[in-house]
Amino acid sequence: MKKFFSIFAFVLIILAVALQFYASKPSGEDSSEISEEDFSVKRAFAHVENIAQKPHFLGSPNHSKVRNYIVNELQKLGLFVQTQEGFSINKYGIATKPKNIIAKIEGSENGKALLLLSHYDSAMHSSFGASDAASGVATILEGLRAFLASEKTHKNDIIIVFTDAEELGLNGAELFVRDHPWSENVGLTLNFESRGSGGNSFMLLETNGGNQKLIEAFIDANPRYPVTNSLAYSVYKMLPNDTDLTVLREQGNINGFNFAFIDDHFDYHTATDLPENLDKETLAHQGSYLMPLLSFFANENLSSLDADEDYIYFSLTGMGMLSYPFAWIFPLLIFSAVIFIGLLIYGFRKKALISKQVFKGFIPLLLTVVVPAILSFLFWKACLLIYPQYSEMEHGFTYNGYYYIAVAIFLALTIGFFSYRKFSNPETRTNILVAPMFLWWLLCAAAALYLKGASYFIIPFFFGLLQFFLFIRQENTNVLLMAILCLPAIFILMPFVPSFPVALGLKILFVASIMTSFLFLLVLPVFFLLKKFRLLGLVCWITALVLFVVAHFKSDFNEERPKPNSLVYILDTETKSASWNTYDSLLDDWTRNYIDDNKKKVEDESVFTTKYNSGFTFKSVAPVKDMPEPEIFIAREDSSFNDRVLYSVKIVPKREINRIDFFADKEFDFQEFKVNGMEPDSFQYKNDTFHVFKNRIDDNLLTYYAANRDTIRLEIGVKQGENPQITMYETSNDLLENEFFSVPERPVNMIPRPFVVNDAVIVKKTFVLK
């Protein structure tokens, strides 16, 4: 019977882990009984296919085609559609002229409106935008169709906004909240986004106040497959990953929910963000959020969602969501400390605990937590040396990245099993459990003090204390009962094991090891009761080796895993010279046609850096082409106000362009700097206030994205006697089609490098205000 319980307990642990990955979202296939009032994945996916046929960033030929398609689909639903066009400049100096798509379904009352939000532009310049964010647009279009088919009355207006220029600087959202009268009546926003092409869709909320009422309302709406937790939101707020909803919150004080998925991160913003790579289960997951939330919030009072109090919240696969106030954090922490101390006193009095053995238990604990983290860190560094091609993956997550995460997981389990097999035996295992319990209490205390969103980790700790109590009693401890008591730890912690390196890159692969070790410590009582303790460690070690071998055979680039590369032509009009430039560390057959053997390594910082700190790596001499240069008209107007001189600068492009970047020495502060009559707000960075034109953080002054061949006008104010030099780079992303060049298409095993200025023809020009 004991053997049966051991097998069943082990199987229960495996099933609980598998449940986190295979039961957290709905099927990607429509049922045979789906009605017109139900969300159809097939119909939603058809929208994705129509929208993501080609890249459709602002200023591209397909941008207007996608807009027209969306407008037509809204009109088919019987909605009156309007477009909102206007100039926008954000606080980081990113300026453009977006064109939003807006519609409204009127409600029966005059309360606050519900806003459905996504963006229809794709990332520049080669992304097809199937996931980001054709999936969001498709979710809303199909959700609206199903909602209207139900013919149910609703109280609140439902506003639909598909923003433009989200990928450039959230400019469409800025334009809507700044200028459109409907924005003043929005009470709540549901925003659909993506940072990958598959996996669970996470709910992340945004509010300027407390989240209490938003969480209570979300639970009342009862979506069937919620995946969310307050820790993910706490981490999200620390990262520079703003969405359109962030603009609505900051500028319009509008509460909202973000729904986004991050798996298959290697597709994010790339030419592989194609409809066929979008996980249909993920699309269904987005729909499973929209339908109940749309029906619920279309009839709720949206003017009463502000709150002062924050809630801890987390979802459990198959069991919905749990939440409780932040006010409970320290009482629960203190209560857990009292129980823990009480159990220690009870254990020592019962002579189940011996001081020497308790302190000895910290040795395997340190080995289990520290060694896997160090080895995983060094393992990834070694992989970068063995496979230098990984450095070409701009966002740091390789095509075979999931295998490396699995290697880190099984490596951590291997060390955990062997460490505790070495330093424990049936007589000392109760003593050995003290150290893991103490570490877990310290983790809960640290969360309570520094990362309150993670404070619900106290819950698996309470179950761990119950396991500890049963071990102290030493009365035929049941392995199956222990496995059941481990389930909360698995349900709560397991989703975090892979999610951090997926979201933030394999440079933090060690976090997967650390999270695995933390979870291992809470499941340790079950493993102690299994006779094949050492065998489990051996199996994990072999599994890690097999996974590494599999990853090796998937480490190369091919048609299914294309290599990102880059090529940029820069013409310097001042020196009458030109160069080929690349961001690549490893040149390939395509780039070697231009970055030749006489290439120079670029040592100085490139002006075209990214959030991943990428700059040009190599450059070669290129032929000077007689490219049309932009015309610059400067008019000076003297002013006696504070000894200031005003300049009016008009820049007229003479070719089809996509952007113009302006740079000036960051030490120079302008008195005034307006773009098409507008000046951006200041922004906070590291507890200080900066502005792109004064008290500046870097040399970047302004990035202007052209919707057409638009003229840009600058109004610049400087002090008398100052003559700043401004350098501008006029860019077109048409290197492969440009009439001055004959650059061939890439082979099928290559794609344009994402996140950087690429496939570009750049004309550099400098002017001085004097």
N, C-alpha and C positions, 0 to 999 in steps of 0.2 A: 504493500500500500504506500509506503514512504517513497519507493521508487516511482510509483505512478504520480504522486503529488509533486515530486521533483521535476518530472518530465512536463507535467501540466503547468507548473509554475514557470518553467523556462519558456514554454510555448506561449504562455500568457504575456510574458515580457516582450517576446518577439512580435506578437500580434499587436500589442499596444504601441510599439515603435512603428510598425507598418501602418497602423491606423492613421498616424499623423500625416502620412504622405499620400495615402490612397483613399481616404474617406473624408477629406476636408473640403472638397468642392464637388459640385454636381457633375453628372455625365455631360460629355460634349456632344451627345447625339440627342436629337429630338425623339420623344416617345411617339409611338404610332397613334396615340390618342390625343395629341396636342391640338388645342382649339385655337381659334382666332384671338382669344383673349389671353393666351399664354405667350410668354417670351419664347421665340423660336431661334435657336442657335443657327440653324441653316439660313434663315432670312437675315440674321445679323451678319453672318459671315459673308453673305452675298454683298452687303454694303462694304465690308472690308475689302473684298476683291475689286470692287468698282473704284473705291477711293485710292487704293494703294497700287495702282497699275504702274505708276512712275513716281519719282520724287516730285514733291509739290510744295517746296518751300516758297516763302514770299519772294516774288520777283521772278519765279520760274515760269516757263510756258504752261505747265500743268496746274499751276496754282489756281487760276481762274476757272479751269475746267472742273476741278474738285469742288470749288465754291458753287458753281452752277449746278452740279449734281446734287449737292446737299440742299440747296434752295428748292430744286425740283421735287426732291423727296418730301420735304416739309409741306410743299404746296399740295402734293398728292394726299397728304393727311388732312387737307382742308384748312391749313393754317395760312394766315397772312404773314408774309416774310418781309423783313426789311434788312438792309445792310447798313452798317455804321462805319464810315471811313473818316479818318482824321490823323493828324500828326501826333506822335507820342514820343516822349523821351523819359527813360526811367532814371532812377537815382544813381545808376552806375554809368550814365552817359551813353546808353544804347538808344539810338533814335531811329524811327522808321514811321511808315504810314500804313498801319494795319487796316483790314477791312473785315469787320465782324459780321456774323450771320445771326440774326435775332428774330425770335417769334414769341408769341404768347398765347396761352390757352386761358381764357378768362374763367374765374371762379364765381360762385354765387354770392360771395360776401366781399367786403372791402378790407380784409386783413392783410397781413404781410404775405409776400409772394414766395413761392418755392422756385429756386433757380436750378436748372439742370445745365451742367457746364462741361465742356471738353474743348479741345482745340483741333483745328483742321489742317494746320500747316505741318509739314514734315521737317525734320532737322536738315540743316544745310550740310552737304549739298547733294549727297548721294543716297540718303535714306529713303526707302519707299514708304516708311511710316505706317506699316500695317498695324503694329501694336501701339506705336506712339505717334499719333493717337487715333488712327482710324478705328481701332477697337472701341475707344470711348465714344466717338461719334456714332458708330454702328449700334452700340449698346443703347444709346439714347434714342436713336431713330426707331429701332425695333421696339424698345420699351414704350415709346409714345404711341406707336401703332397699336400695340396690344392694349394699352390703357384706354385709348379712344374707342377701340372695338368693344370694350365693356359697356360703354355708354352710361357710366355711372356719374352722377353729379358730384361735384367737389366744391369746397368752400373757397380755397385759395387760388389766386392766379398762379399759373405755372409758366415761368419764363424760360425760354430755351436760348442759350447763347453758345455758339461755336466761335471761339476766339481765334484771331489771327496773330501771327508773330509771337506765339508763346515760346517757341524755340529760340527766338532771338533775344528776348528780354522781358517776356510777359507783357509785351506792349499792348496787345489787344485787350487784356483784362484791365490794364491801366486806363485805356481809352474808355472802356465801358463804365467803370466805376467813377471816372472823372466827369464824363460828359453826358452819359445817357440818363434821362430822367427815371427810367424804370429801376435803375440801380438803387435809388433811395428807398424803394419799397421792398427790397429783398430781405427776407427774414432768415433764410437758410439756403445753403448751396450744397448740391451733390455734385462733386467733381470726379470725372473718370480719367485716369492717367495710366502710365506705364513706364517702367525702366528696364524692361526685358521683353521676352515673348512667351512666357509661360509661368506656371506655378500658381500658388494661391494669390488671390487678390486681398491685400491688407487694407483694413479700414484705419485711416489716420485722420484725426480731427484737428481742426484749427479754430481757436477762439482767443479773444483778447482777455477773457475772464476765466472763471472756473469751468470745468467740463461736466459738472454734476448733471445738469438738466439735459445736456446733449446725450450723455451716456444713458440716462434713464429713458429718454425718448427712443434712442436706438434699440434698447432692449425691448421696449414696448412694441416697436415696429416688427420685431421678431423675424429678421432675415434668417433663412434656414441654415446657411453655412457661414456664420461669422468667423473671421480670422483677424484677431486684433489683440492688443494688450497695451497697457500704459507704459511699459518699458520701451516698446518700439516707438511710441510717440515721443517719449523723452529723448531717445537717441535721435529721432528725426528732427526735433527742434534744434539739436546741436549742429546739424549738418547743413551745408549751403545748397540745399536741394529744394528751392522754393518752387511752387506751382502757381497757376493762376489764382487759386484759392488764397494763397498768401497775400496777393495784392488786394483782394477783396477784404480780407481781414484787416490788413494794415491801413488801407486808405478808406474803406467803407464801413469798418467795424461789423463785418458780416460773418456770422458763424458758418461752419460748414464741415462736411465730411469729404476726405479724399479717399478714393478707392484705386489702388495701384498694385501691379504685380512686378516682380523683379527677377524671377528665374530666367535662365538662358540669357544672362546679362551680356553675353558676347554679341547678341544681335542689336543691342541698344544703339541707336543712332547710326547704324551701318546699312550698307547695301543688302545685307541679309535680313533686314526687317521686312520680310515678305509675307504675304498672306499664308503661304504654305508652311511657314515657320511659326505662325501664331497657334498656340495650344487652344483647341476648341473648348476644352474643359475650363480653361481660364476665362474665355469669352462667356461661357455659361455662368461662371462664378460672378462675373460683373453683372450679368442680367439678374442673378439671384439676389443681388443687393438692390438693384434699381426697382424692381417690381413691388416688393412689399414696402419699401421706403417711399416710393412715389405715391402709392395708395394711402399710406399712413399720413405723411406730411402734407398731402394735398388737402387734408381736413383738420389738421392740428393748428392750434394757436401758435404761430411762429414768432410772435412778439414777446414770448415769455421764456426764451431759451437761454437768456443770460443768467449767469450764476457767479457767486463769489467762491464757492467751495469746489475743490477738485476731488475726483474719485479715482481710486485704483480700479482697474478693470482688466479682464482677460477672458479669452474664449477657451473652451475645452471642446475638442473635436467630438461632435455628436451630442454634446450636452449644452450647447448655447453659451451664454455669457454669465459671468459673475462680477460683482462690483461691490465696493464698500468705500466709505469716506477716508480721505487722508487723515482725518482725526483719529482713526483707529490704528495708525501705523505704530506709534510709540507705545500705546497700551498693549498691543499684540506683541511687540518686541520685548517689553518688560515682562509680560506674562510668560513668554517662552523662556526667558532667562530664569524666572522663578521655578518653572517646571524642570528645566535642565539642572539647575543647582539642586533642586529637591531630589531628582533622580540620582545625582552623584552621591548625595548624602545617603540615600537609600541603598545604593550599590555598595558603598564602603561599609555601611553597618551590616549589610547582609553578607559581606565578605566576597561579593561577586566581583568587586573591583580592588585591584592592588596598585598602589601608586607607581611602583617601578614599571609594571606592565602598561599602565596608562600612558606614562611618558614615552615608553618605547613605541607606542602607537603613532607617534608623530613622525617616525622615520619612514614607514611606508606611505604615510600621507604626503610628505614632501616629495617623495619619489614619484607618486602618482600624479601630483599636480604640476610640479616644476619640470621634471624631466621631459614629459611629452611636449610641453609648451616649447622648451628649448630645442628639442629635436625637430619639431614641426617647423619652427622658425628656420633652423639650419637646413632642413630638408628642402624648403622652398628656395632658399638662397642657392643651394646646390643645383636645384632644377633650373634656375636661371642661368647657371654656368654650363650645365649639360645641354640645355635647350635654349640657346640665346635668342631663338626666334620668338620666344614668349615676350620679349621686350617690345615686340611690334604690336602687341595687343594693348591699345591705348588705355582702356579702362581696367586693365589688370586682371581680367578673368578670362582664362583660356578656354578653348573649345572642349578640352578634356578636364576642365576644372573640377567637375563633380567627382571624378576619380581621385583627384588629389585630396579633396575634402574627406572622401571615404578612407583614404590612406591615413590621414591625420586622426580620424576617429578610431580606426582599428589599431593604430599605433598606440594611442592613449589607453585603449582597453587592454592591449598586450602588457604594457608596463604596469597598469593597475593590477591585473591578475597575477603577474609574476611577483610584484612587490608584496602584495598581501599574502601570496602563497609562501613567500620566503620568511616573512616576519610574523606570521600568525599560525595558530593551531586551535583545535576545538576548545582547549582550556583557557586560551588568552583572548578569544575573539570578542568577548564582551568588553574587555579592557581596550582592545584595539578600536572599538567604535566610538570611544570618547573623543579622540582627536578629530574625526570627520564631523561629529556633532558640534564641536567647538568652532571649527573652521566655518561651518554653515551658519552658526549664530553670528560670527564676525561678518560674514557676507551680508546677512540680513541687517545687521547694525549699520554697515557701510551704506547699504541701499537706503535705509531710513534717513541717513544724514545727508547723502550726496546725490542719490538717484532715486527719488521717491517713487518714480514710476515702476521700479523693480521691487518694491516692498512686498508684493504678493508672493515673493519667494519664501516668505515666512510660512506659507501653507504647506508645501512639501516638507519643511523643517518640522512642523508639528507632527506630521505622519512619521517622520524619522525618529522623533522622540518617543512615539508609541512603539516603534520597532525596538528602540533601545530599552524601553521598559520591559518588553517581552523577553529580551535577551538577559536582562538582569534577573528576572524571575527564574529563568533556566528550567522551565517546566514544559518539556516536549514542544518547543517552539515549532509551529507549523509553517513549512516553507510556502505553501499555497497562500496562507494568510499574509505572510511577509510580502509575497508578490503582489497581492491586492493592495497592500499599504504603499507599495512603490508606484502604483499607477498615477497618482497625482503628480509625482515628480516627473514621470515620463511625459505626461500630457502637457505639463507646464514648460519643462525645460527643453524637450527634444526639438521643437521648432526652431530654437535659437542656435542649435549646434551647426547647421549648415548656412543659416541665413546671413550671418555677419560676413563671412568671406565671399558669399555670392553678391551681396550688396556693395561691399566696400573693396573687393578685390582680394586675390590670394596672398597679398602681402601680409594680411592678418589671418593667414591659415592657422596660426597658433591659437587663435581664439576658439576655433572649432575643437582643438585638443583640450583647451581649458574647460570649455563648456561640457565636453564629454567626460572629463575627469570629475567635475562637480556632480554630474548626474550619476556617474559610476559610484561615487561615495554614498549616495542615497539608496542605491540598489544593492550595495555591498552586503546587507544582511541576508538577501536572497542567495547571493553567490556563496556566502559562508556556509549555507545549508546544502549546497550542491556538492556531491562527492567528487565530480570531475573538474575541480577548480583549476588545476594546472592544465588540463586538456583544453579548457576554454581559452586560456592564454595562448597556447600553441596554435589553436584554430584561428584566433585573431591575428597572430603574427603571420601565418601562412596567407590569410586573406589579404592582409596589408601588402604582402609581396606580390600576390597575384594582381591586385588592383594597380600596383605600380607598373607591372609589366604591361597590363592592358593600356594604361595611360601612355606608356612609351610608344606603343604601336598606334596611338592616336595623337601623337605629338607633332606630326608633320602637317604641312599645309597642302590642301588639295582642293578639288572642286567643291566638295562638301564643307571643307574647312578652309576657306580662302584666306590668303595672306593679305593683310592690309599694307598698302604702300602709299607713297606720296611723291608728288612732283610739283614744283612751283617755279614759274618764270618771273623774275623781277628785273624791270628796266629802271635804272637810276637816271633820271633826266638831268641831274646836276653834273654827274661825272661822265655821262654818255657811255655807260657801261651796262652790261646785263649779266645775269647769273641764273643757273639752274640750282634749285635748292630742294632739300628733302628733310623730312623729320625722321627718316628711317635709320636705324642702326645697322641693319643688314640689307645691303643692296641686293637686288634680284635682276633677272634678265631684262626686265622692263625698265627699271630705273637706271641700269648701267648704260643704256643707250644715251643718257644725258649727263649723269654724274659719273664722269670718266676717271681714268687712272690719275689724272692731274687734279683730282678733287682736293679741296681743303676742308679740314675739320673746322666747324663753326664753334669757336670758343666763347665768343661774347653772347650775351643774352639776346635771344631773338625777340623782336617786337611782337611777333605772333605766337605768344605763349597761350597755354590752355589751363584749365583748372587742374590738369594732371601735370603741370609744369613742363610741358613738352615745348621744345624749341627746335630750330633747324640744327641738324647734325652735320651735314656735308653740303658743300656748294662747289659748282664748277663754272668756268667761264662759258657764257652763252652768247650767241650772235645778237647784235644790237638790231632790233626791229624798229621800223619807222611807225611806231604806234601813235595813234591820236592821243594827245595829252589833254588833260582837263584845263579849261580856261579859268583863271582866278582873277577876279576884279576886286580891288581893294580901294575903299574910299575912307579918307580920314576926316573926322569931325572933332575939332578942338572943343574942350569943355572946361570951364573954370571951376566946375564942381569938384572940390577936393583934388585939384591938380590932375584930373583924370583925362585921358585921351580916349575917344571912342572911335572904333573902326567898324566899317560895314564891309563884310567879305561875302562875295557871291562866287560859288563854284559851279561851273557848268560842265558836266561830263560830255565828252565827244564820242563816246562809244557805249555799247550796252555794258553796264556794270552791275555788280551785286552789292558792293559795300565800299565805303571809304573810311579809313582809320586815321585819326589825327593824334599826333604825339607832340608833347613839349616837355622840357625838363621839369620833373616833379617839384623841384625847389621853387619854381616860379608860380606864384599865385595870381590869378587874374582877378581884377576888380569886378568884371562882369563878363559873362559868356552865355549868350542865348543862341539857341538853334531854332531857326524858323519861328522866332518870337517866344520860345519857351526855354526855361531853365530848370534843371532837375533839382530834386530835394537832396539834402545831405543824408548820410547813412552812418550807421554805427559799425565799428570794427574794433574788436579787442578793447572794449570799454572806452573808446574814443570816438569823436565825431569827425567824419571826413566828408569831403566834397570833391567831385571830379574836377572842379575848376579852381578851388581854393582849399587850402589845407589838404593837399592831394596825397594819395597813397602810392601812386606810381606815375610813370610818364604818360600812360594812356589818358587821352583827353576826351575823345569822343569816337564812337563807332556808329556810322550811319549806314543803314541797310536800305538800298534803293528798291522801291516797288516798281518803278519805271525809270526812265532816264530823267529823274527829277533834279531840278536845281536846288541846291542847299544854300541857305543864307545864315551867316554868322554875325552876331553883334558882339563885339569884343571890346572890353574896357580895360585899360592898363594905366599905370601911373605915368605921369610926365617923365620923359627921359628913359623909359624902359622900352626895349625893342625885342620882344620875344620872337624866337624862331619856331615855326610850326612845320612839322613834317607830316605829309599826308601820303597814304598808300591807297591808290585806287585799284580795286580788285574786281575781276570778273572770273567766274568759275566755269570758264569755257575753253580751257587749254586744249582739250581733245577735239573741239569743234572750231577753234579759232582759225580764221583764214590765213593768219600769219605763220601758222605752224602746221606740221603734219605728224602730230603725235598719235601713234596707233592706239586702238582699244586695248585694254588689259586682257591678258589671257583669262580663261574661265576660273583659274585657281587663284585669282587676285581680285581684291576690291579696293576702292579708295579708303585711305586711312580716315577714320571718323574724328570728330571733335577739333580738327585743325583746319586752317585755310589750305585747301588742297585743289589739285587740278586747276590751278589759278594762274591768271596772267595779271601781274601787278605792275602798276606804274607809280614810281616813287617821285614825289615832287616836294620841294621845300619853298616856303615863303617867309619873309620877315616883315613884321609890322613896324613901319618907321615913317 
